[in-house]
């Protein structure tokens, strides 16, 4: 059993990961470090929003940042986040497959 403080920490991490823009930023950083400008180009988000979301991810310890002259490069600090995402995506896939398997034959034929 987890104590209350640990449960609160877990809840905070899930709250950080509950924002689609943050997940998108993490997804783009999966292949290597990027600058804010590169992340803006990749995501189509506004600079203020990208910077805000990166700050939240940094505070949560999910990304690191390194100054390179005038640029700041962001990188994944804890690749565990991708294992967690794989678990969630696996659950969503399984749920969709179960739902599809439960459809009547005619409904399946229309979808296929």
N, CA, C and O atoms as a printed pandas DataFrame, in Angstrom:
     atom_number atom_name residue_name chain_id  residue_number  x_coord  y_coord  z_coord
0              1         N          UNK        A               1    0.847   -1.189    0.000
1              2        CA          UNK        A               1    0.000    0.000    0.000
2              3         C          UNK        A               1    0.890    1.248    0.000
3              4         O          UNK        A               1    1.898    1.324    0.702
4              5         N          UNK        A               2    0.483    2.199   -0.798
5              6        CA          UNK        A               2    1.220    3.459   -0.865
6              7         C          UNK        A               2    0.670    4.428    0.173
7              8         O          UNK        A               2   -0.530    4.454    0.446
8              9         N          UNK        A               3    1.566    5.219    0.743
9             10        CA          UNK        A               3    1.109    6.223    1.705
10            11         C          UNK        A               3    0.515    7.413    0.962
11            12         O          UNK        A               3    0.654    7.529   -0.256
12            13         N          UNK        A               4   -0.141    8.285    1.695
13            14        CA          UNK        A               4   -0.854    9.415    1.109
14            15         C          UNK        A               4    0.088   10.333    0.321
15            16         O          UNK        A               4   -0.268   10.799   -0.761
16            17         N          UNK        A               5    1.264   10.590    0.846
17            18        CA          UNK        A               5    2.202   11.480    0.142
18            19         C          UNK        A               5    2.624   10.879   -1.201
19            20         O          UNK        A               5    2.739   11.600   -2.192
20            21         N          UNK        A               6    2.851    9.579   -1.237
21            22        CA          UNK        A               6    3.231    8.920   -2.483
22            23         C          UNK        A               6    2.077    8.958   -3.474
23            24         O          UNK        A               6    2.282    9.215   -4.661
24            25         N          UNK        A               7    0.872    8.704   -2.995
25            26        CA          UNK        A               7   -0.302    8.766   -3.867
26            27         C          UNK        A               7   -0.473   10.159   -4.460
27            28         O          UNK        A               7   -0.838   10.301   -5.627
28            29         N          UNK        A               8   -0.213   11.175   -3.664
29            30        CA          UNK        A               8   -0.311   12.556   -4.166
30            31         C          UNK        A               8    0.738   12.814   -5.236
31            32         O          UNK        A               8    0.464   13.499   -6.222
32            33         N          UNK        A               9    1.936   12.273   -5.052
33            34        CA          UNK        A               9    2.995   12.426   -6.056
34            35         C          UNK        A               9    2.622   11.731   -7.360
35            36         O          UNK        A               9    2.847   12.270   -8.443
36            37         N          UNK        A              10    2.057   10.544   -7.253
37            38        CA          UNK        A              10    1.613    9.809   -8.437
38            39         C          UNK        A              10    0.518   10.598   -9.161
39            40         O          UNK        A              10    0.527   10.708  -10.387
40            41         N          UNK        A              11   -0.416   11.139   -8.392
41            42        CA          UNK        A              11   -1.506   11.916   -8.987
42            43         C          UNK        A              11   -0.972   13.156   -9.698
43            44         O          UNK        A              11   -1.472   13.522  -10.761
44            45         N          UNK        A              12    0.040   13.806   -9.120
45            46        CA          UNK        A              12    0.640   14.987   -9.762
46            47         C          UNK        A              12    1.280   14.606  -11.103
47            48         O          UNK        A              12    1.156   15.336  -12.087
48            49         N          UNK        A              13    1.959   13.469  -11.130
49            50        CA          UNK        A              13    2.584   13.034  -12.382
50            51         C          UNK        A              13    1.525   12.751  -13.441
51            52         O          UNK        A              13    1.681   13.154  -14.593
52            53         N          UNK        A              14    0.448   12.061  -13.061
53            54        CA          UNK        A              14   -0.613   11.797  -14.027
54            55         C          UNK        A              14   -1.270   13.096  -14.485
55            56         O          UNK        A              14   -1.690   13.205  -15.637
56            57         N          UNK        A              15   -1.360   14.067  -13.605
57            58        CA          UNK        A              15   -1.932   15.365  -13.981
58            59         C          UNK        A              15   -1.052   16.042  -15.034
59            60         O          UNK        A              15   -1.564   16.626  -15.989
60            61         N          UNK        A              16    0.266   15.966  -14.860
61            62        CA          UNK        A              16    1.191   16.536  -15.846
62            63         C          UNK        A              16    0.996   15.851  -17.193
63            64         O          UNK        A              16    1.019   16.507  -18.234
64            65         N          UNK        A              17    0.806   14.543  -17.176
65            66        CA          UNK        A              17    0.671   13.780  -18.423
66            67         C          UNK        A              17   -0.735   13.835  -19.016
67            68         O          UNK        A              17   -0.974   13.291  -20.094
68            69         N          UNK        A              18   -1.656   14.483  -18.324
69            70        CA          UNK        A              18   -3.049   14.544  -18.797
70            71         C          UNK        A              18   -3.288   15.651  -19.822
71            72         O          UNK        A              18   -4.418   15.824  -20.279
72            73         N          UNK        A              19   -2.271   16.388  -20.187
73            74        CA          UNK        A              19   -2.402   17.500  -21.138
74            75         C          UNK        A              19   -1.875   17.050  -22.508
75            76         O          UNK        A              19   -0.695   16.723  -22.632
76            77         N          UNK        A              20   -2.730   17.029  -23.533
77            78        CA          UNK        A              20   -2.311   16.553  -24.860
78            79         C          UNK        A              20   -1.105   17.302  -25.444
79            80         O          UNK        A              20   -0.270   16.691  -26.111
80            81         N          UNK        A              21   -1.005   18.595  -25.208
81            82        CA          UNK        A              21    0.137   19.347  -25.747
82            83         C          UNK        A              21    1.439   18.846  -25.141
83            84         O          UNK        A              21    2.450   18.746  -25.836
84            85         N          UNK        A              22    1.422   18.532  -23.851
85            86        CA          UNK        A              22    2.638   18.021  -23.204
86            87         C          UNK        A              22    3.012   16.663  -23.774
87            88         O          UNK        A              22    4.188   16.382  -24.004
88            89         N          UNK        A              23    2.013   15.821  -24.002
89            90        CA          UNK        A              23    2.283   14.510  -24.597
90            91         C          UNK        A              23    2.861   14.674  -26.004
91            92         O          UNK        A              23    3.755   13.928  -26.402
92            93         N          UNK        A              24    2.355   15.641  -26.744
93            94        CA          UNK        A              24    2.862   15.911  -28.088
94            95         C          UNK        A              24    4.323   16.357  -28.029
95            96         O          UNK        A              24    5.142   15.912  -28.833
96            97         N          UNK        A              25    4.650   17.229  -27.085
97            98        CA          UNK        A              25    6.036   17.678  -26.934
98            99         C          UNK        A              25    6.949   16.499  -26.593
99           100         O          UNK        A              25    8.028   16.357  -27.168
100          101         N          UNK        A              26    6.511   15.657  -25.658
101          102        CA          UNK        A              26    7.308   14.484  -25.278
102          103         C          UNK        A              26    7.516   13.576  -26.486
103          104         O          UNK        A              26    8.610   13.052  -26.697
104          105         N          UNK        A              27    6.468   13.395  -27.271
105          106        CA          UNK        A              27    6.542   12.552  -28.461
106          107         C          UNK        A              27    7.586   13.084  -29.439
107          108         O          UNK        A              27    8.339   12.307  -30.027
108          109         N          UNK        A              28    7.632   14.395  -29.614
109          110        CA          UNK        A              28    8.611   14.990  -30.529
110          111         C          UNK        A              28   10.033   14.911  -29.967
111          112         O          UNK        A              28   10.999   14.864  -30.728
112          113         N          UNK        A              29   10.159   14.897  -28.669
113          114        CA          UNK        A              29   11.487   14.819  -28.053
114          115         C          UNK        A              29   12.020   13.389  -27.992
115          116         O          UNK        A              29   13.183   13.170  -27.652
116          117         N          UNK        A              30   11.185   12.436  -28.314
117          118        CA          UNK        A              30   11.582   11.026  -28.215
118          119         C          UNK        A              30   12.808   10.721  -29.076
119          120         O          UNK        A              30   13.638    9.895  -28.695
120          121         N          UNK        A              31   12.929   11.373  -30.224
121          122        CA          UNK        A              31   14.044   11.100  -31.138
122          123         C          UNK        A              31   15.294   11.917  -30.857
123          124         O          UNK        A              31   16.303   11.769  -31.546
124          125         N          UNK        A              32   15.232   12.775  -29.854
125          126        CA          UNK        A              32   16.421   13.551  -29.501
126          127         C          UNK        A              32   16.070   14.968  -29.102
127          128         O          UNK        A              32   14.936   15.415  -29.276
128          129         N          UNK        A              33   17.060   15.676  -28.561
129          130        CA          UNK        A              33   16.842   17.045  -28.075
130          131         C          UNK        A              33   16.413   18.000  -29.182
131          132         O          UNK        A              33   16.831   17.879  -30.333
132          133         N          UNK        A              34   15.562   18.954  -28.798
133          134        CA          UNK        A              34   15.094   19.987  -29.720
134          135         C          UNK        A              34   15.031   21.331  -28.997
135          136         O          UNK        A              34   14.886   21.391  -27.776
136          137         N          UNK        A              35   15.141   22.393  -29.766
137          138        CA          UNK        A              35   14.981   23.737  -29.219
138          139         C          UNK        A              35   13.493   24.092  -29.180
139          140         O          UNK        A              35   12.660   23.393  -29.757
140          141         N          UNK        A              36   13.181   25.182  -28.493
141          142        CA          UNK        A              36   11.795   25.651  -28.452
142          143         C          UNK        A              36   11.314   25.950  -29.872
143          144         O          UNK        A              36   10.194   25.586  -30.233
144          145         N          UNK        A              37   12.143   26.605  -30.675
145          146        CA          UNK        A              37   11.754   26.926  -32.063
146          147         C          UNK        A              37   11.454   25.662  -32.861
147          148         O          UNK        A              37   10.483   25.620  -33.616
148          149         N          UNK        A              38   12.272   24.644  -32.698
149          150        CA          UNK        A              38   12.039   23.386  -33.409
150          151         C          UNK        A              38   10.740   22.726  -32.946
151          152         O          UNK        A              38   10.011   22.141  -33.746
152          153         N          UNK        A              39   10.461   22.826  -31.646
153          154        CA          UNK        A              39    9.221   22.249  -31.118
154          155         C          UNK        A              39    8.000   23.039  -31.592
155          156         O          UNK        A              39    6.942   22.460  -31.840
156          157         N          UNK        A              40    8.146   24.350  -31.717
157          158        CA          UNK        A              40    7.051   25.178  -32.252
158          159         C          UNK        A              40    6.747   24.747  -33.679
159          160         O          UNK        A              40    5.586   24.554  -34.041
160          161         N          UNK        A              41    7.793   24.597  -34.491
161          162        CA          UNK        A              41    7.614   24.169  -35.885
162          163         C          UNK        A              41    6.992   22.781  -35.954
163          164         O          UNK        A              41    6.116   22.532  -36.781
164          165         N          UNK        A              42    7.440   21.880  -35.089
165          166        CA          UNK        A              42    6.970   20.490  -35.131
166          167         C          UNK        A              42    5.524   20.342  -34.668
167          168         O          UNK        A              42    4.783   19.507  -35.186
168          169         N          UNK        A              43    5.127   21.154  -33.695
169          170        CA          UNK        A              43    3.789   20.980  -33.106
170          171         C          UNK        A              43    2.756   21.968  -33.633
171          172         O          UNK        A              43    1.556   21.712  -33.543
172          173         N          UNK        A              44    3.207   23.092  -34.182
173          174        CA          UNK        A              44    2.270   24.116  -34.632
174          175         C          UNK        A              44    1.682   24.929  -33.485
175          176         O          UNK        A              44    0.753   25.710  -33.686
176          177         N          UNK        A              45    2.218   24.747  -32.296
177          178        CA          UNK        A              45    1.742   25.490  -31.125
178          179         C          UNK        A              45    2.423   26.864  -31.069
179          180         O          UNK        A              45    3.462   27.079  -31.694
180          181         N          UNK        A              46    1.831   27.770  -30.323
181          182        CA          UNK        A              46    2.413   29.103  -30.135
182          183         C          UNK        A              46    3.580   29.019  -29.155
183          184         O          UNK        A              46    3.624   28.141  -28.293
184          185         N          UNK        A              47    4.520   29.945  -29.302
185          186        CA          UNK        A              47    5.726   29.951  -28.482
186          187         C          UNK        A              47    5.399   30.004  -27.000
187          188         O          UNK        A              47    6.007   29.278  -26.212
188          189         N          UNK        A              48    4.462   30.839  -26.606
189          190        CA          UNK        A              48    4.128   30.986  -25.186
190          191         C          UNK        A              48    3.617   29.665  -24.609
191          192         O          UNK        A              48    3.964   29.299  -23.486
192          193         N          UNK        A              49    2.801   28.959  -25.371
193          194        CA          UNK        A              49    2.253   27.688  -24.893
194          195         C          UNK        A              49    3.336   26.615  -24.806
195          196         O          UNK        A              49    3.394   25.868  -23.829
196          197         N          UNK        A              50    4.194   26.537  -25.824
197          198        CA          UNK        A              50    5.280   25.552  -25.809
198          199         C          UNK        A              50    6.191   25.805  -24.614
199          200         O          UNK        A              50    6.554   24.870  -23.901
200          201         N          UNK        A              51    6.556   27.050  -24.394
201          202        CA          UNK        A              51    7.429   27.384  -23.268
202          203         C          UNK        A              51    6.779   27.043  -21.936
203          204         O          UNK        A              51    7.433   26.506  -21.041
204          205         N          UNK        A              52    5.506   27.351  -21.805
205          206        CA          UNK        A              52    4.777   27.049  -20.567
206          207         C          UNK        A              52    4.746   25.546  -20.308
207          208         O          UNK        A              52    5.032   25.092  -19.200
208          209         N          UNK        A              53    4.397   24.778  -21.342
209          210        CA          UNK        A              53    4.287   23.325  -21.179
210          211         C          UNK        A              53    5.644   22.693  -20.914
211          212         O          UNK        A              53    5.741   21.753  -20.126
212          213         N          UNK        A              54    6.695   23.192  -21.559
213          214        CA          UNK        A              54    8.043   22.688  -21.294
214          215         C          UNK        A              54    8.454   22.981  -19.852
215          216         O          UNK        A              54    9.125   22.164  -19.220
216          217         N          UNK        A              55    8.059   24.133  -19.335
217          218        CA          UNK        A              55    8.355   24.466  -17.938
218          219         C          UNK        A              55    7.702   23.485  -16.979
219          220         O          UNK        A              55    8.305   23.082  -15.984
220          221         N          UNK        A              56    6.477   23.107  -17.277
221          222        CA          UNK        A              56    5.758   22.139  -16.439
222          223         C          UNK        A              56    6.437   20.779  -16.522
223          224         O          UNK        A              56    6.625   20.115  -15.502
224          225         N          UNK        A              57    6.806   20.359  -17.730
225          226        CA          UNK        A              57    7.495   19.076  -17.901
226          227         C          UNK        A              57    8.854   19.079  -17.212
227          228         O          UNK        A              57    9.270   18.068  -16.647
228          229         N          UNK        A              58    9.545   20.216  -17.260
229          230        CA          UNK        A              58   10.845   20.347  -16.600
230          231         C          UNK        A              58   10.688   20.245  -15.084
231          232         O          UNK        A              58   11.432   19.517  -14.427
232          233         N          UNK        A              59    9.729   20.966  -14.539
233          234        CA          UNK        A              59    9.483   20.940  -13.089
234          235         C          UNK        A              59    9.133   19.532  -12.615
235          236         O          UNK        A              59    9.493   19.135  -11.506
236          237         N          UNK        A              60    8.427   18.779  -13.463
237          238        CA          UNK        A              60    8.041   17.408  -13.129
238          239         C          UNK        A              60    9.205   16.426  -13.296
239          240         O          UNK        A              60    9.089   15.258  -12.924
240          241         N          UNK        A              61   10.320   16.895  -13.852
241          242        CA          UNK        A              61   11.483   16.035  -14.032
242          243         C          UNK        A              61   11.402   15.129  -15.256
243          244         O          UNK        A              61   12.157   14.164  -15.369
244          245         N          UNK        A              62   10.493   15.438  -16.164
245          246        CA          UNK        A              62   10.336   14.605  -17.356
246          247         C          UNK        A              62   11.221   15.047  -18.509
247          248         O          UNK        A              62   11.571   14.241  -19.371
248          249         N          UNK        A              63   11.587   16.335  -18.529
249          250        CA          UNK        A              63   12.529   16.823  -19.538
250          251         C          UNK        A              63   13.671   17.553  -18.839
251          252         O          UNK        A              63   13.529   18.069  -17.731
252          253         N          UNK        A              64   14.800   17.574  -19.526
253          254        CA          UNK        A              64   15.948   18.344  -19.062
254          255         C          UNK        A              64   16.181   19.458  -20.068
255          256         O          UNK        A              64   15.645   19.424  -21.176
256          257         N          UNK        A              65   16.969   20.431  -19.687
257          258        CA          UNK        A              65   17.293   21.503  -20.629
258          259         C          UNK        A              65   18.764   21.837  -20.505
259          260         O          UNK        A              65   19.360   21.772  -19.430
260          261         N          UNK        A              66   19.329   22.202  -21.660
261          262        CA          UNK        A              66   20.748   22.532  -21.720
262          263         C          UNK        A              66   20.920   23.744  -22.613
263          264         O          UNK        A              66   20.430   23.781  -23.742
264          265         N          UNK        A              67   21.617   24.720  -22.095
265          266        CA          UNK        A              67   21.866   25.937  -22.870
266          267         C          UNK        A              67   22.959   25.667  -23.893
267          268         O          UNK        A              67   23.980   25.051  -23.587
268          269         N          UNK        A              68   22.726   26.142  -25.121
269          270        CA          UNK        A              68   23.674   26.017  -26.223
270          271         C          UNK        A              68   23.782   27.393  -26.866
271          272         O          UNK        A              68   23.110   27.677  -27.857
272          273         N          UNK        A              69   24.631   28.245  -26.297
273          274        CA          UNK        A              69   24.712   29.639  -26.746
274          275         C          UNK        A              69   23.427   30.347  -26.363
275          276         O          UNK        A              69   23.061   30.388  -25.188
276          277         N          UNK        A              70   22.734   30.909  -27.358
277          278        CA          UNK        A              70   21.465   31.590  -27.106
278          279         C          UNK        A              70   20.275   30.632  -27.091
279          280         O          UNK        A              70   19.164   31.015  -26.725
280          281         N          UNK        A              71   20.517   29.395  -27.487
281          282        CA          UNK        A              71   19.434   28.414  -27.580
282          283         C          UNK        A              71   19.380   27.543  -26.326
283          284         O          UNK        A              71   20.381   27.341  -25.639
284          285         N          UNK        A              72   18.198   27.041  -26.056
285          286        CA          UNK        A              72   18.022   26.051  -24.993
286          287         C          UNK        A              72   17.463   24.803  -25.651
287          288         O          UNK        A              72   16.429   24.846  -26.318
288          289         N          UNK        A              73   18.152   23.700  -25.459
289          290        CA          UNK        A              73   17.700   22.422  -26.007
290          291         C          UNK        A              73   17.026   21.620  -24.904
291          292         O          UNK        A              73   17.535   21.507  -23.789
292          293         N          UNK        A              74   15.880   21.072  -25.241
293          294        CA          UNK        A              74   15.137   20.228  -24.309
294          295         C          UNK        A              74   15.294   18.777  -24.738
295          296         O          UNK        A              74   15.353   18.463  -25.927
296          297         N          UNK        A              75   15.361   17.902  -23.742
297          298        CA          UNK        A              75   15.519   16.469  -24.000
298          299         C          UNK        A              75   14.710   15.693  -22.969
299          300         O          UNK        A              75   14.341   16.219  -21.920
300          301         N          UNK        A              76   14.448   14.458  -23.284
301          302        CA          UNK        A              76   13.771   13.573  -22.338
302          303         C          UNK        A              76   14.720   13.302  -21.175
303          304         O          UNK        A              76   15.857   12.876  -21.378
304          305         N          UNK        A              77   14.252   13.549  -19.969
305          306        CA          UNK        A              77   15.068   13.307  -18.780
306          307         C          UNK        A              77   14.811   11.917  -18.215
307          308         O          UNK        A              77   15.693   11.317  -17.600
308          309         N          UNK        A              78   13.604   11.410  -18.427
309          310        CA          UNK        A              78   13.242   10.115  -17.872
310          311         C          UNK        A              78   12.455    9.322  -18.908
311          312         O          UNK        A              78   11.253    9.534  -19.068
312          313         N          UNK        A              79   13.128    8.401  -19.620
313          314        CA          UNK        A              79   12.451    7.647  -20.669
314          315         C          UNK        A              79   11.325    6.738  -20.151
315          316         O          UNK        A              79   10.580    6.163  -20.944
316          317         N          UNK        A              80   11.204    6.612  -18.847
317          318        CA          UNK        A              80   10.117    5.833  -18.260
318          319         C          UNK        A              80    8.774    6.322  -18.764
319          320         O          UNK        A              80    7.820    5.547  -18.839
320          321         N          UNK        A              81    8.687    7.581  -19.105
321          322        CA          UNK        A              81    7.419    8.151  -19.552
322          323         C          UNK        A              81    6.900    7.416  -20.792
323          324         O          UNK        A              81    5.688    7.304  -20.977
324          325         N          UNK        A              82    7.794    6.919  -21.635
325          326        CA          UNK        A              82    7.365    6.203  -22.833
326          327         C          UNK        A              82    6.860    4.800  -22.498
327          328         O          UNK        A              82    5.973    4.280  -23.175
328          329         N          UNK        A              83    7.416    4.192  -21.464
329          330        CA          UNK        A              83    6.899    2.893  -21.008
330          331         C          UNK        A              83    5.475    3.066  -20.486
331          332         O          UNK        A              83    4.599    2.243  -20.751
332          333         N          UNK        A              84    5.264    4.129  -19.753
333          334        CA          UNK        A              84    3.927    4.416  -19.237
334          335         C          UNK        A              84    2.947    4.650  -20.386
335          336         O          UNK        A              84    1.826    4.141  -20.369
336          337         N          UNK        A              85    3.373    5.415  -21.373
337          338        CA          UNK        A              85    2.513    5.678  -22.539
338          339         C          UNK        A              85    2.209    4.384  -23.295
339          340         O          UNK        A              85    1.090    4.201  -23.774
340          341         N          UNK        A              86    3.184    3.493  -23.409
341          342        CA          UNK        A              86    2.953    2.200  -24.080
342          343         C          UNK        A              86    1.895    1.392  -23.335
343          344         O          UNK        A              86    1.038    0.767  -23.959
344          345         N          UNK        A              87    1.951    1.401  -22.011
345          346        CA          UNK        A              87    0.945    0.686  -21.219
346          347         C          UNK        A              87   -0.450    1.253  -21.466
347          348         O          UNK        A              87   -1.407    0.505  -21.665
348          349         N          UNK        A              88   -0.555    2.582  -21.453
349          350        CA          UNK        A              88   -1.855    3.227  -21.664
350          351         C          UNK        A              88   -2.352    2.954  -23.082
351          352         O          UNK        A              88   -3.523    2.626  -23.275
352          353         N          UNK        A              89   -1.471    3.085  -24.072
353          354        CA          UNK        A              89   -1.875    2.830  -25.463
354          355         C          UNK        A              89   -2.280    1.371  -25.644
355          356         O          UNK        A              89   -3.229    1.080  -26.372
356          357         N          UNK        A              90   -1.576    0.460  -24.996
357          358        CA          UNK        A              90   -1.939   -0.951  -25.055
358          359         C          UNK        A              90   -3.324   -1.205  -24.492
359          360         O          UNK        A              90   -4.090   -1.995  -25.043
360          361         N          UNK        A              91   -3.641   -0.541  -23.405
361          362        CA          UNK        A              91   -4.968   -0.681  -22.804
362          363         C          UNK        A              91   -6.039   -0.141  -23.750
363          364         O          UNK        A              91   -7.084   -0.767  -23.928
364          365         N          UNK        A              92   -5.782    1.013  -24.353
365          366        CA          UNK        A              92   -6.747    1.606  -25.276
366          367         C          UNK        A              92   -6.972    0.711  -26.500
367          368         O          UNK        A              92   -8.099    0.560  -26.972
368          369         N          UNK        A              93   -5.881    0.119  -27.007
369          370        CA          UNK        A              93   -6.000   -0.808  -28.134
370          371         C          UNK        A              93   -6.846   -2.020  -27.755
371          372         O          UNK        A              93   -7.738   -2.426  -28.500
372          373         N          UNK        A              94   -6.554   -2.593  -26.585
373          374        CA          UNK        A              94   -7.298   -3.772  -26.132
374          375         C          UNK        A              94   -8.772   -3.442  -25.933
375          376         O          UNK        A              94   -9.643   -4.231  -26.299
376          377         N          UNK        A              95   -9.050   -2.284  -25.356
377          378        CA          UNK        A              95  -10.449   -1.861  -25.170
378          379         C          UNK        A              95  -11.161   -1.730  -26.510
379          380         O          UNK        A              95  -12.302   -2.170  -26.652
380          381         N          UNK        A              96  -10.491   -1.125  -27.498
381          382        CA          UNK        A              96  -11.095   -0.944  -28.819
382          383         C          UNK        A              96  -11.339   -2.294  -29.491
383          384         O          UNK        A              96  -12.376   -2.499  -30.122
384          385         N          UNK        A              97  -10.383   -3.211  -29.355
385          386        CA          UNK        A              97  -10.548   -4.540  -29.948
386          387         C          UNK        A              97  -11.711   -5.294  -29.306
387          388         O          UNK        A              97  -12.485   -5.958  -29.997
388          389         N          UNK        A              98  -11.830   -5.189  -27.981
389          390        CA          UNK        A              98  -12.949   -5.844  -27.285
390          391         C          UNK        A              98  -14.276   -5.239  -27.733
391          392         O          UNK        A              98  -15.252   -5.956  -27.954
392          393         N          UNK        A              99  -14.301   -3.930  -27.862
393          394        CA          UNK        A              99  -15.531   -3.259  -28.286
394          395         C          UNK        A              99  -15.893   -3.678  -29.711
395          396         O          UNK        A              99  -17.055   -3.960  -30.003
396          397         N          UNK        A             100  -14.905   -3.716  -30.587
397          398        CA          UNK        A             100  -15.138   -4.119  -31.963
398          399         C          UNK        A             100  -15.594   -5.580  -32.030
399          400         O          UNK        A             100  -16.477   -5.915  -32.819
400          401         N          UNK        A             101  -15.005   -6.440  -31.220
401          402        CA          UNK        A             101  -15.379   -7.859  -31.205
402          403         C          UNK        A             101  -16.822   -8.048  -30.751
403          404         O          UNK        A             101  -17.461   -9.031  -31.125
404          405         N          UNK        A             102  -17.337   -7.130  -29.959
405          406        CA          UNK        A             102  -18.700   -7.234  -29.459
406          407         C          UNK        A             102  -19.757   -6.688  -30.390
407          408         O          UNK        A             102  -20.950   -6.810  -30.110
408          409         N          UNK        A             103  -19.337   -6.080  -31.507
409          410        CA          UNK        A             103  -20.306   -5.520  -32.450
410          411         C          UNK        A             103  -20.968   -6.627  -33.251
411          412         O          UNK        A             103  -20.341   -7.651  -33.522
412          413         N          UNK        A             104  -22.231   -6.438  -33.636
413          414        CA          UNK        A             104  -22.891   -7.406  -34.518
414          415         C          UNK        A             104  -22.146   -7.509  -35.850
415          416         O          UNK        A             104  -21.450   -6.573  -36.244
416          417         N          UNK        A             105  -22.287   -8.630  -36.537
417          418        CA          UNK        A             105  -21.559   -8.890  -37.793
418          419         C          UNK        A             105  -21.779   -7.796  -38.835
419          420         O          UNK        A             105  -20.829   -7.407  -39.515
420          421         N          UNK        A             106  -23.012   -7.286  -38.980
421          422        CA          UNK        A             106  -23.287   -6.240  -39.979
422          423         C          UNK        A             106  -22.501   -4.978  -39.676
423          424         O          UNK        A             106  -21.952   -4.365  -40.592
424          425         N          UNK        A             107  -22.432   -4.577  -38.417
425          426        CA          UNK        A             107  -21.703   -3.372  -38.037
426          427         C          UNK        A             107  -20.211   -3.546  -38.347
427          428         O          UNK        A             107  -19.562   -2.607  -38.807
428          429         N          UNK        A             108  -19.671   -4.734  -38.100
429          430        CA          UNK        A             108  -18.256   -4.991  -38.397
430          431         C          UNK        A             108  -18.000   -4.889  -39.897
431          432         O          UNK        A             108  -16.986   -4.329  -40.313
432          433         N          UNK        A             109  -18.906   -5.424  -40.714
433          434        CA          UNK        A             109  -18.729   -5.389  -42.166
434          435         C          UNK        A             109  -18.713   -3.953  -42.678
435          436         O          UNK        A             109  -17.931   -3.623  -43.569
436          437         N          UNK        A             110  -19.574   -3.091  -42.120
437          438        CA          UNK        A             110  -19.594   -1.684  -42.536
438          439         C          UNK        A             110  -18.296   -0.987  -42.169
439          440         O          UNK        A             110  -17.826   -0.131  -42.919
440          441         N          UNK        A             111  -17.709   -1.333  -41.034
441          442        CA          UNK        A             111  -16.467   -0.690  -40.599
442          443         C          UNK        A             111  -15.267   -1.199  -41.379
443          444         O          UNK        A             111  -14.305   -0.455  -41.573
444          445         N          UNK        A             112  -15.296   -2.432  -41.824
445          446        CA          UNK        A             112  -14.148   -3.053  -42.479
446          447         C          UNK        A             112  -13.986   -2.604  -43.860
447          448         O          UNK        A             112  -13.061   -3.039  -44.545
